[in-house]
Amino acid sequence: MQNTIVAGFPTVGTISNVGLYFGNIVQFVGNTTGITYTSIGNLLLNNQAWPDSNNGTFETFTGTFGLIEKVSGFSTMNGSDVAINVSSNPSVGSGVLLGTVFSGTTTAPSGYINKYTGAGTYPGYNFTNAWTVNCPGIPRESDDVASGNIYYNGSLTTGFAQAVPAGLNTAFNLSSNSTSASSLFRAEMPANNRFKYVGNKTRNFQVNATMAVRANSANTVGEFFAFFFRKNATTTLTPTNSIVRFNSQGPGAEIESVSISGTVELSPGDFIEIWGQRITGNATVNNLELAFFSLNLNVK
């Protein structure tokens, strides 16, 4: 369907159960209700124009699709208009929404997009991980903006104690605390101190962490500790090593600030954590303890 104006219908109608539908340079004018696309193998929409003379929901996607690709064009809302409805959680092998301009105002509770409601959605976003979205007027959604923040949510007065295993260069996970997550997008926090990437494509992340820590054991005074990131609990990211020396111990001891940063490649399902290890001291001492007053892990 190409170079067409669709005007004045009480409902534009439904296109369903075809292998391929291609709409190119189509303008919709003065329609009361829009169009519904259902279970199409490959749905290709290019330069679809929906001015605010239309009412209701402009485009609804339901059922199962191999590919939805909607590029360019615009949707301008007024009244209670909705540009796109995917609230029935259509199954999409690959969804691409690029360059379409969303503008105007709407009183619809959903806003411009009546979003997905099932698993795999994120607060403040509209689509699932199957989609790549980059359009003016709505949030960008793609693997290259996957991100998240993990932080210690306990008391900043007492902090949390972290036991240090006996022996030198024995790594330990800073997981003996309660952490919370915020601003997660295409990411999860399946355990304390763990950022898990759940996008679709392998990509590089910039990772930063800050901590406030002091020695709780006299055996740590004068000794050096390293803190770093580990990938999948087994691979130490050596370039992220950060070193600190404790000069005093106990409640009145100095609180040291530690920063860690680096770049890491994560594939879907990979995760990173903050780890530490003692690198000097008596290797037989096993009653070491550190107190952490803050822990913040930011990934983007």
LOKE-549205 format. One line per 10 residues: number of its first residue (from 0); for each residue x, y, z of C-alpha. Coordinates in steps of 0.05 Angstrom, whole numbers, m for minus. Each point is the difference from the previous one (the first is absolute). Layout:
N
NUM) X Y Z; ...
This chain:
300
0) 0 0 0; 36 62 m25; m13 75 m11; m69 m4 31; m45 44 42; m48 m36 47; m53 50 22; m65 6 38; m11 m71 24; m35 m17 66
10) 53 m54 6; 57 m12 m48; m3 m75 11; 45 m60 9; 56 m32 m40; 15 m71 26; 30 m68 m15; 42 17 m61; 72 m16 m13; 20 72 m16
20) m33 68 2; 37 62 m26; m30 69 9; 39 57 m31; m18 74 0; m70 m8 29; m38 59 31; m57 m11 48; m49 59 6; m63 10 41
30) m10 m72 21; m39 m14 64; 38 m64 18; 66 m24 m29; 27 m65 m28; 16 m67 33; 57 m45 m24; m7 m73 22; 48 m59 m9; 40 21 m61
40) 65 m33 m20; 36 65 m21; m34 66 13; 36 59 m34; m27 70 11; 37 59 m31; m22 73 2; m67 m11 33; m32 69 15; m51 6 57
50) m19 73 10; m43 21 58; m63 0 m43; m3 m74 18; m31 m25 65; 7 m60 46; 58 m48 m6; 38 8 m65; 37 m67 m5; m11 m64 40
60) 44 m62 m3; m27 m68 23; 20 m72 m9; 66 m26 m26; 50 34 m47; 66 m21 m28; 20 73 m13; m31 68 11; 39 57 m31; m30 70 5
70) 44 55 m27; m9 75 m9; m68 34 m4; m35 32 59; m58 m7 49; m30 64 29; m48 m7 58; m55 42 30; m60 m15 44; 7 m71 26
80) 38 m27 m60; 50 m58 6; 53 m10 m53; 17 m74 10; m34 m54 41; 42 m62 19; m36 m13 66; m21 m70 m23; 74 m19 2; 9 m21 m73
90) 56 m50 m12; 53 32 m45; 62 m34 m26; 32 68 m15; m32 68 8; 31 63 m29; m29 69 11; 44 55 m28; m7 73 m18; m75 5 10
100) m18 66 33; m50 m2 58; m28 67 20; m62 36 25; m38 m8 65; m46 m55 24; m43 m12 61; 5 m76 m9; 27 m31 66; 51 m39 m40
110) 29 60 m36; 23 m7 m71; 13 m75 5; m47 m50 33; 59 m42 21; 16 m74 11; m25 m26 66; 33 m68 4; 68 m25 22; 62 32 m28
120) m24 72 8; 32 56 40; m29 60 38; m2 61 m44; 8 m39 m65; m51 m27 m50; 27 m62 m35; 36 m65 13; 72 m21 m14; m22 m24 m69
130) m6 72 m23; 49 54 m21; m31 69 8; 30 68 m17; m53 52 m14; m11 72 21; m53 7 53; 6 m69 34; 55 m34 40; 57 m32 m37
140) 2 m76 9; 59 m42 m25; 57 m42 27; 48 58 m7; m36 38 56; m6 m58 48; 21 24 69; m13 m4 74; 21 21 70; 10 m45 61
150) 11 28 69; 5 m20 73; m66 17 33; 18 m10 73; 20 47 55; 55 49 m17; 16 5 74; 17 m73 13; 12 m25 m71; 8 m75 m11
160) 56 m47 20; 37 m40 m53; 42 m60 22; 67 m8 m35; 24 m71 m12; 68 m23 25; 59 2 m48; 27 51 m47; m33 14 m68; m62 m40 18
170) m57 37 m33; m66 13 36; m67 24 m26; m29 62 32; m68 m33 4; m10 m5 75; m45 61 0; m68 23 m24; 1 36 m67; m55 32 m40
180) m5 18 m73; m25 61 m37; m6 23 m73; 8 m71 m26; m10 m6 m75; 13 m66 m35; 34 m20 65; m16 m38 64; 27 m6 71; m10 m75 14
190) 44 3 62; 32 51 46; 57 38 m33; m16 m29 m69; m17 35 m66; m25 m48 m52; m7 20 m73; m63 m27 m35; 2 36 m67; 6 m36 m67
200) 69 21 m26; 70 m2 28; 24 71 16; 51 38 42; m20 34 65; 33 55 40; 0 m23 72; 12 44 61; m3 m15 75; 12 40 63
210) 8 m26 71; 13 26 70; 37 m53 42; 40 m7 64; 38 m55 36; m38 m37 55; 59 m45 18; 68 19 29; 32 m50 m47; m19 44 m59
220) 37 62 25; 58 17 m46; m22 m50 m52; m20 10 m72; m65 m23 m32; m22 m1 m72; m71 10 m25; m21 m15 m71; m56 m25 m46; m11 m73 m16
230) m39 m27 m59; m44 m61 11; 34 m10 68; 62 m31 m33; 35 51 m44; 37 56 36; 0 64 m40; 72 17 17; 0 71 m31; m52 19 52
240) 44 m14 61; m2 54 53; 47 m2 61; m11 25 70; 42 m3 65; m32 2 69; 37 41 52; m46 m12 60; m54 m47 25; m66 2 37
250) m58 49 10; 47 61 1; 39 m22 m60; 6 40 m64; m52 m16 m53; 35 m9 m67; m33 18 m66; 11 m49 m57; m18 11 m73; 1 m54 m55
260) m12 11 m74; 10 m36 m65; m31 m27 m64; m28 m70 m6; m31 m40 m57; m64 m35 20; m40 m50 m40; m73 m15 17; m1 m35 68; 68 24 22
270) 6 36 67; 51 41 39; 13 9 75; 47 37 46; 53 m44 32; 60 11 45; 62 m35 26; 56 10 51; 68 7 m34; 47 10 59
280) 4 m26 72; 3 m66 38; m29 m53 m45; m22 m44 59; m44 53 34; m73 m16 m11; m38 48 45; 0 60 m46; m60 44 m10; m16 64 m38
290) m58 47 11; m32 32 m62; m43 62 9; m19 10 m72; 3 m39 m64; m24 26 m67; 7 m35 m67; m20 38 m62; m1 m33 m69; m16 33 m67
